[in-house]
């Protein structure tokens, strides 16, 4: 993966693209992302008409429908500000697939320009803002051991596992434990879990068992689809594994509200 250049000047304004899963199922993660950005002195703009990046249709083999969903977002982020996304898979769709999706389209230039401004939340905090989490009373928090899950798209398209690792490892009192299934898919995969439920169920069962084998009682991730899949499966199996979005975890561990 070719390293991307990062801005040398600290921005004063950013857009938040919350994603449809955050909006519908985990709104607190979006609110905590806003808090993390505002605490750094940024003005966060949230276009209210935003909806979906088009990934569900795209991964289901419907590029025309995906393009029209994505097209509806293009006019919402006209200012040259970074677009911060609390999801590695959605950020990957916008940054890496939108340019190809709009190839030879009237909106090709606009889609390409917007894709260059897309950042996954943790990537933005660590690489662009260079956040010092110790500056916010993180040392006063109790000891906690967690496992980190990085979605397939975040890991392979955006390369954001390294940013999640750096952010979690920078927190005093937090010990991140690797487990043997850490690089593997959780089985969600959008429509994959609907089309192949038995395989998907076996994959998430392996993920939960490996996480629980570490003795950790909390799994954190920057992708809501994975969190919903792992969290509901763990609850169904009565496994002692809570899940938390990385934005909420970072906010809580640095002096924000408790989970």
N, C-alpha and C positions, 0 to 999 in steps of 0.2 A: 504494500500500500504506500503510495507516494505521500510524504509528509505535506501537510497543508501549511501555507504561511498564515501567521496570526498578526492581527493589527498591533502596531507599536504604540499607538495612542489609545488611552482608555476611553471607551465610549461614554456618553452621558445619557443616551436614550437607547432602548432596545424594544423590540416587539417580543411578545410571548405567543407562540403557537402552541396551544394547550393540548391538542390532539383530542379526538372524539372520545377515547377511552377515559382520559382524565376528566373531561367535561361530564360524561355520563355516569362514570362509576367511582372515580377517585378524585373528586374535586379538591380535596384537601391538599393533594400533591401539587396541584396547580397554584393554590393559594400560598403554599410554603415556598414554591419556586419564586413567586413574586416577592415574598418576604426576604429571601436570600439575596435577590437582585437589588431590591430597594435598600437593604441594609448597607450595600456597597455604594450607595449614593446615586444609583441609576433611576431614571424615570422609565417605568414599564408601561408600554402601550399594548392594549388588548383589543384588537378589532373584533367587535361583537358578532360579526357575520361569519367568522371563520367556522369551518366544520371539520373536514377530513382531508388527509393528504392524498387519498386515492389508493392507498396500499391494498385494502381488501379486494377491490376490483382488479387491480394490477396483478396481484399474486394469484388470483383466480383465473387469469388468462383473458381478461377483458380490458385491453389497453384503451379502447375508445371511451368506455365509461370512466376509467381511471383518469383519463385526460380531461374530461369534462368536469369531474369533481375537483381535480387540481386546478383547472382553469378558473374556477370560481374563487380560488384563494389568491390568485396573482394580483388582483387589483387592491388587495387589502393591506399590502405591505410596501407601499410606493416609496416611502422615505428610505434613504440609504443606511438604515440602522440594522444592526445584527438581529437575526431572527432566532430566538432561543427556544429550544424544544425539549421538554422534559420526557423524552423518549428517544432512545438510540435508533430504534427501528423506523420510526416515523421521520426522524432527522435523516436517516440513510435514504429513505424513499425520496425526500425532497432534494437532498443534495446530489445524490448519484443517479437517480432514475428519472427525475423530472426533465433534465436536459435531453435525454434520449426519447422520453415520452413525447416531447414537443418538437422533435426533429422534423424539419420541413413544414412546420406549422407557423401560422402568422404570429403566434406568441412565443416563438422559440427564443428570441433574444431576451425577452422579459423573464421567461422561466429560467434561463441559464444565469442571468444576473442575480435573480433571487436565490438560486441554489448556492451561489458562492457566499451568501451571507448567513447560511444556516449553520447553527451550532447546537450540539446536544448540550443540555444544561451543565452537566459536570465538566465537560470539556471547556465550556465557556468560563466557569468559575475558576478552574485550575490553570488554564492556558492563557486566557485573555485578561481576566481580572486578577489572577495570582492571589487569590483569597488566602489570608492567614487566619485559619480557623481558631488558632490559639488566642486571637485577639478578642474573642467573644465569650470568655468565661468557660471554654470547653474543659479546662482542667478541673473545674468544680463538679463535673458530672461523675456518677458512679461507674464502676468498672462494668464492661459489657463485652461479650464475645459474640461475633456475628459471622455469617457466611454471606458472600456476595454472589449474586447471579447477574450475568450479563447476557442479554438476549443475543440470538444469532446475528441479527442485523446490526446491532450495536457493536458486537465484537468483530465481525468480518467486513462490514461496510464502512463503519465510522471509526473503528479502532478505539472505541471509548472504554474498553475494559481498563486500560492503563490509567485513565483519568479517574475512574471509580475507585481503583485500588489506591491511587495517590491520595484521594480525598479521604477515604476511610482510614487509611494508615496514618494520616496526619492528625487524627483526632486523639487527644490524650484520653486514656482510660478505655479505648476501644481496641480489642484484639480481633483481627480478621483471620479466620481459619479457612484454609483451602480444603476442599473435599474431592474425592476421586471422580465425581461426576460433574465437577464445576464447568469444564469446557463444553458439556453436552447440552443439546436443546432440551427444554422442559416439556416439549410435546405439544405446545400450543400451536404455533405456526399459522395463526389465523384460521383459514378454512380447513387446514390439515386436520385439526382436532375434530372437526365435524365430519370430514370424509373418512377418517381413519381413527375412530374413537378407541378401538382396542389397543392399537399401537401407541396412540397418544397417551392413553391411560397408563400403559406400561412404562413409558418414558418418564412421566411425571412421578410415578411411584418410585422409580430408581433415583430420581433427583431428590425427593423428600427423604428417602431412606439414607442416602449418602450424607445429606445435610444434618439429619438427626444423629448420625453416627459420630459426628464431631463433638457432640455435647452442646452445641449452640442451640439456643431457643428462638433465634430471630434470623430471618433471611431478608436482605435488602437488595433492591434492584431498581434500576432507572427505567424499567419498562412495565407499564401497567398490564399489558396482556399476559405477560409471564407471571406477574404478581397475582392476578386474578386466578389464573390456572393453578399455580402452586398453592395459593392460599386456600382456595375452595377444596382442592384435593386433599390438602393436609387436614382441613377441618372434617372432611368426610371420613378420613381414615383415623380421626382423633389423634393425629400426630402432634407432639408438643413443638410445633414450629409456627411462630407468628411471622407475618410478612409486613414489610414497610417500604414505601417508596423512598428512594435515596434522597429526594428533596426533603421529605418530612424527617428522615433520619438525621440529615445534616442540620436541619433547623433545630430539632429537638436536642441534639448533642451539643449544640453551641448556644444554649441558653433559651431556646424557644419553648413552646408548650410541650408537655409530656405526651407520649403516645397514648 
